Amino acid sequence: MSRGETGRLIAEAGVAPKKSRGQNFLTDGRVADRQVGFAGILPGDRVLEVGPGLGILTSRLVERAGSLACIEIDDALADHIEREYGGRLLLIRGDAVRVPFPPFDLFVSNLPYSVSTPIIFKLLEHGFRKAVVMVQREFADRMTADVGSPDYSRLTVNLFYRAECRVLERVPRSRFKPRPKVDSAIVEIVPRPAPFEVVDEGLFFKVTEATFNHRRKKVGTSLRTAGLIKEGWDVPFLESRVEDLRPAEIADVANSIHSFGVGPEG
């Protein structure tokens, strides 16, 4: 698919790309080929695509997947996908942040920046073999950041707890129409058991959220503000800042709090 062909499809689908939905359509079929190849689709695999758009990934996924489900919020784009592929896939019309995901083995999608965070958090609640997602480069940096980096975040920690995550390829902004202001990246997410002990998963996530909400404050200050600890409790790293703690050390904080009888609700 070239930029000219993308323009034709935009016109045929009756779509006016919406900035509010981050509608920047990939135009380079070679990038789409590599993205689908990274997924390692096997015969019989159930594949889920969020935001199929004009179908540059869809056209490839439908040929390889045992079954393909697509979730599309834009009526004009959903109509286009339905016209092109009809009964060859399951089309779910709605907001992927809110509608239930069907069962899937692989997740292959180009995610708009506006919903990247909630979709990734939702994805992590499901069992799957691999996800290969296209996101804005800055978001990919947050997904894979190391401790101490300005990109190190709650997203980084939650992803590391659940999966191995790595950038596979940088994609220039010139490969999209309309052309966005920033480059993108293809990221691989492969679930695995946590590489450290977490006694109470809900409390671990609560501690992570509370401390990153005030990342420049000391961990103790953030936790007291959130009502998760009381004065005098012997909890490690209270004088540190969460941006300097590795995920395993954040787990040590949560496990210590749990020993005082605190659950995820405080």
C-alpha positions in Angstrom: 0.0 0.0 0.0 1.4 3.3 -1.1 0.6 6.9 0.0 -1.4 7.3 -3.2 -3.4 4.0 -2.5 -3.9 5.1 1.1 -5.4 8.4 -0.1 -7.7 6.5 -2.5 -8.9 4.2 0.3 -9.4 7.2 2.6 -11.6 8.7 -0.1 -13.5 5.5 -0.9 -14.1 4.8 2.8 -15.4 8.3 3.3 -13.0 8.9 6.2 -11.7 12.2 7.4 -8.7 11.2 9.5 -9.4 12.4 13.1 -6.6 13.8 15.2 -8.6 13.1 18.3 -8.5 9.4 17.5 -4.9 9.4 16.4 -5.8 8.3 12.9 -2.5 8.1 11.0 -2.6 5.2 8.6 0.5 3.2 7.8 1.3 3.4 4.1 4.4 1.1 3.8 3.4 -2.5 3.1 6.9 -3.7 3.8 6.6 -2.5 7.4 3.3 -4.2 7.6 4.8 -7.4 6.3 7.6 -7.3 8.9 5.1 -6.5 11.7 3.0 -9.5 10.8 6.1 -11.7 10.4 7.3 -10.7 13.9 4.1 -12.2 15.3 5.0 -15.7 14.2 1.4 -16.7 13.4 0.8 -20.5 13.4 -2.0 -22.4 11.8 -5.1 -22.2 14.0 -3.9 -19.1 15.9 -6.6 -16.7 17.0 -5.5 -13.1 16.3 -6.9 -9.9 17.7 -6.4 -6.6 15.9 -7.5 -3.3 17.5 -8.1 -0.4 15.2 -7.8 -2.1 11.8 -8.3 1.3 10.0 -7.9 0.9 6.3 -6.8 -2.7 6.6 -3.1 -2.7 5.9 -2.4 -5.3 8.6 -5.9 -6.9 8.3 -5.3 -7.9 4.7 -2.2 -9.8 5.8 -3.6 -11.2 9.1 -6.7 -12.6 7.5 -4.6 -14.7 5.1 -2.5 -16.3 7.9 -4.6 -16.5 11.0 -6.8 -19.4 12.0 -9.3 -16.7 12.9 -9.2 -13.0 13.1 -11.2 -10.5 15.2 -11.0 -6.8 14.7 -12.3 -4.0 17.0 -13.0 -0.7 15.3 -14.7 2.4 16.9 -15.0 4.5 13.7 -18.2 3.6 11.8 -16.8 4.5 8.4 -13.7 2.4 8.9 -15.7 -0.5 10.2 -18.0 -0.3 7.2 -14.8 -0.4 5.0 -13.5 -3.5 6.8 -16.9 -5.2 6.5 -17.1 -4.5 2.8 -13.5 -5.7 2.1 -13.5 -8.8 4.3 -17.1 -9.7 5.2 -17.4 -13.1 6.8 -13.6 -13.8 6.7 -13.2 -12.1 10.1 -15.2 -11.2 13.3 -15.8 -7.4 13.3 -16.6 -5.9 16.6 -17.8 -2.3 16.5 -17.0 -0.3 19.5 -14.4 1.2 21.8 -11.7 -1.3 22.4 -11.0 0.2 25.8 -14.5 -0.8 26.9 -15.7 -3.7 24.8 -14.7 -7.2 26.0 -11.8 -8.8 24.1 -12.7 -12.1 22.5 -10.3 -15.0 23.2 -7.0 -14.6 21.3 -3.5 -16.1 21.1 -1.8 -13.2 19.3 -2.4 -9.4 19.5 -1.2 -7.5 16.4 -2.2 -3.8 16.2 -1.2 -0.3 15.3 -2.4 1.6 18.4 -3.4 5.3 18.4 -1.4 7.2 21.1 -4.7 8.3 22.7 -5.6 4.8 23.8 -2.2 3.1 23.9 -2.0 3.1 27.7 -5.4 1.7 28.5 -5.2 -0.8 25.8 -1.8 -2.1 27.0 -3.0 -2.3 30.6 -6.2 -4.2 29.4 -4.1 -6.5 27.2 -2.0 -7.5 30.2 -5.1 -8.8 32.0 -5.5 -11.5 29.3 -3.7 -14.7 28.6 -1.9 -14.6 25.2 1.3 -15.8 23.6 2.6 -12.7 22.0 1.7 -9.1 21.1 3.3 -7.1 18.4 2.1 -3.4 18.5 3.0 -0.3 16.7 3.0 2.8 19.0 4.5 6.2 19.0 8.3 6.1 19.7 8.0 8.0 23.0 5.4 5.5 24.2 7.7 2.6 23.2 10.5 4.3 25.2 8.2 4.3 28.2 7.4 0.6 27.7 11.0 -0.4 27.7 12.8 2.2 29.8 15.4 1.3 32.4 15.4 2.5 36.0 16.6 6.1 36.4 15.5 7.1 32.9 13.0 10.0 32.6 10.8 7.5 30.6 10.7 5.0 33.5 7.1 4.9 34.6 4.2 2.9 36.0 3.7 1.4 32.6 7.3 0.2 32.5 7.0 -1.5 35.9 3.6 -3.1 35.2 4.9 -4.4 31.8 8.1 -5.8 33.3 6.1 -7.6 36.0 4.0 -9.4 33.4 6.2 -9.7 30.3 9.4 -9.3 28.3 9.2 -6.2 26.2 11.5 -5.0 23.4 11.6 -2.6 20.5 11.9 -4.5 17.2 11.9 -1.7 14.7 11.8 2.1 14.5 9.3 3.4 11.9 9.7 6.9 10.5 6.8 9.3 10.5 7.1 9.5 6.7 5.5 6.0 6.5 2.1 7.3 7.6 -0.7 9.4 6.1 -1.5 11.9 7.4 2.1 12.3 8.5 2.3 12.5 12.3 4.6 14.8 14.2 6.7 11.9 15.7 8.1 8.6 14.7 6.7 5.2 15.7 8.1 1.9 16.8 7.1 -1.8 16.6 7.2 -3.4 20.1 7.0 -7.1 21.0 5.4 -8.2 24.3 5.9 -11.8 25.4 4.2 -12.8 28.7 6.2 -14.6 31.3 6.1 -15.2 35.1 7.3 -12.3 37.3 11.0 -12.5 37.9 10.5 -11.5 41.6 8.1 -12.4 44.4 4.9 -10.4 44.8 2.8 -11.5 47.8 -0.3 -9.4 46.9 -0.5 -8.4 43.3 -3.3 -5.8 43.9 -1.2 -4.1 46.5 1.9 -4.1 44.3 0.0 -2.3 41.6 -1.4 0.1 44.1 2.0 0.9 45.5 3.3 1.4 41.9 0.5 3.7 41.1 0.7 5.8 44.3 4.5 6.3 44.0 4.6 7.1 40.3 1.8 9.6 40.8 4.3 11.6 42.8 7.5 10.4 41.3 9.6 13.4 42.5 8.6 12.9 46.1 10.1 10.3 48.5 8.4 6.9 48.5 7.4 7.3 52.1 5.7 10.6 51.4 3.7 9.2 48.5 2.7 6.1 50.5 1.5 8.1 53.5 -0.4 10.5 51.2 -2.1 7.4 49.7 -2.9 6.0 53.1 -0.9 2.9 52.5 1.5 3.2 55.5 1.6 4.6 58.9 4.3 6.4 60.8 6.9 4.1 62.4 6.4 1.2 60.0 9.7 -0.4 59.0 9.3 -0.4 55.3 12.3 -0.4 52.9 13.2 2.5 50.5 11.0 5.1 52.2 13.7 7.7 51.7 14.2 6.8 48.0 12.3 8.1 45.0 10.4 5.5 42.9 12.2 6.5 39.7 15.4 5.1 41.3 13.8 1.7 42.3 13.8 -1.4 40.2 10.5 -3.3 39.9 11.8 -5.9 42.3 12.5 -3.2 44.9 9.0 -1.8 44.5 7.8 -5.3 45.1 9.9 -5.4 48.3 8.1 -2.2 49.4 4.7 -3.7 48.7 5.5 -7.1 50.3 6.7 -5.2 53.4 3.5 -3.2 53.6 1.5 -6.4 53.2 3.3 -7.8 56.3 1.5 -5.1 58.3 -1.9 -6.5 57.2 -2.5 -4.0 54.4 -4.3 -5.1 51.2 -4.8 -3.2 47.9 -7.6 -1.1 49.4 -5.3 0.3 52.0 
